[in-house]
Amino acid sequence: MPRKRPETRLNKISKMLIEEYQPETVQDLQEALKDLLGDTMEQMLKAELDEHLDYEYGEKPLSLNTRNGSSKKTVKSSYGNIDLNIPRDREGSFEPQALKKISKRYIKHRKPNNIHVCKRYDNKRHINSHKRNLWIWNIRIHGKQNNK
């Protein structure tokens, strides 16, 4: 009897992704991952709003501050631009932590020697400070020193 590969959670997710999108090229796969990333971000933001309002969607609100639709925002990522629907509340007091309101973020794969979140900086001093902190983190955690 032939051996089977062990089924892991990631194998199941990748099989579902292939069945749903049926990618034929690498670009098709990147589009599928972009959609998946966008959906995941929207679900995180909705969960944050649930936590902020102290009730879940479909339940009776506990206060006058309730859901008030959503607004569109384009976020840059390593897969390209992603259009997100950011949920709102009536009082405008909801500040999402996963994705800040004002700044456009660049969602990128996290690697120790890359800047994983790029914002608009006032000047080069802020950028150099951030790079220096990443360099120090790389030495302390990994014991490596890249002199490139």
C-alpha positions in Angstrom: 0.0 0.0 0.0 1.5 3.4 -1.0 2.3 5.9 1.6 0.3 9.1 1.7 1.7 12.5 2.6 0.5 13.8 5.9 -2.3 16.3 5.6 -1.5 19.6 7.3 -3.6 22.7 7.7 -1.6 24.6 5.1 -2.0 21.8 2.6 -5.8 22.0 3.1 -5.7 25.8 2.6 -3.6 25.6 -0.5 -5.8 22.9 -2.0 -8.9 25.0 -1.4 -7.2 28.0 -3.0 -6.3 26.0 -6.1 -9.8 24.6 -6.4 -11.4 28.0 -6.0 -9.2 30.1 -8.2 -7.7 27.4 -10.6 -4.5 29.4 -11.2 -2.6 28.6 -14.4 0.2 31.1 -14.1 2.2 32.7 -11.3 0.3 36.0 -11.9 -3.0 34.1 -11.4 -1.7 32.8 -8.1 -0.6 36.3 -7.0 -4.1 37.6 -7.8 -5.6 34.9 -5.7 -3.3 35.7 -2.8 -4.1 39.4 -3.2 -7.8 38.6 -2.9 -7.1 36.3 0.1 -5.1 39.0 1.8 -7.7 41.7 1.2 -10.5 39.5 2.6 -8.4 38.6 5.6 -7.7 42.3 6.3 -11.4 43.2 6.0 -12.4 40.4 8.4 -9.9 41.6 10.9 -11.2 45.2 10.7 -14.8 43.9 11.1 -13.7 42.0 14.2 -12.0 45.1 15.6 -15.2 47.1 15.1 -17.2 44.3 16.9 -14.8 44.6 19.8 -15.0 48.4 19.8 -18.8 48.5 19.8 -19.2 45.6 22.3 -21.6 43.7 20.1 -21.4 41.4 17.1 -23.1 42.0 13.7 -26.8 41.1 13.9 -27.1 41.5 17.6 -29.0 44.4 19.3 -26.7 47.4 19.9 -25.9 48.3 23.5 -25.5 52.1 22.8 -26.3 54.7 20.2 -22.9 54.2 18.6 -23.6 51.6 15.9 -22.2 50.5 12.5 -22.4 53.1 9.8 -21.4 51.4 6.6 -17.8 51.4 5.3 -15.4 53.6 3.3 -13.1 52.5 0.5 -9.3 52.6 0.9 -6.6 51.4 -1.4 -3.6 49.8 0.3 -0.3 49.0 -1.3 1.1 45.5 -0.8 3.8 43.3 -2.3 1.0 41.7 -4.5 -0.1 45.1 -5.8 -2.9 47.6 -4.8 -5.7 46.1 -2.7 -9.1 47.8 -2.4 -10.5 47.5 1.1 -13.8 48.4 2.7 -13.0 49.9 6.1 -16.0 49.7 8.5 -17.2 52.9 10.3 -19.2 53.7 13.4 -21.7 56.5 13.8 -19.6 58.5 16.2 -16.4 58.2 14.2 -14.5 57.0 17.3 -13.4 53.7 15.7 -9.6 53.6 15.2 -8.5 50.3 13.6 -5.2 49.0 14.9 -4.6 46.5 12.0 -4.6 49.4 9.5 -4.4 53.0 10.6 -6.9 55.5 9.2 -4.6 58.2 7.9 -1.5 56.5 6.7 -1.4 54.2 3.6 0.6 51.2 4.6 2.7 49.0 2.5 2.0 45.4 3.5 5.1 43.4 2.9 6.5 40.0 4.0 8.3 40.5 7.3 12.0 39.9 7.1 14.4 41.2 9.7 16.5 43.4 7.4 13.6 44.9 5.4 11.5 47.8 6.4 8.1 46.0 6.8 5.9 49.1 7.2 6.7 52.1 5.1 4.9 55.4 5.9 5.5 58.9 4.9 8.4 60.2 7.0 9.1 63.8 7.7 12.8 63.5 6.8 15.6 61.1 6.2 16.5 61.1 9.9 13.3 59.1 10.7 14.1 56.6 8.0 17.8 56.2 9.1 16.6 55.8 12.7 14.3 53.0 11.7 17.0 51.3 9.7 19.4 51.5 12.6 16.8 50.0 14.9 16.3 47.1 12.5 20.1 46.6 12.2 20.5 46.5 16.0 17.5 44.1 16.3 19.2 41.8 13.7 22.4 41.7 15.7 20.7 41.1 19.1 18.3 38.5 18.0 20.2 36.6 15.2 23.8 37.4 16.1 24.4 38.5 12.5 25.9 41.6 11.2 25.3 42.6 7.6 27.8 45.2 6.4 26.2 45.8 3.0 
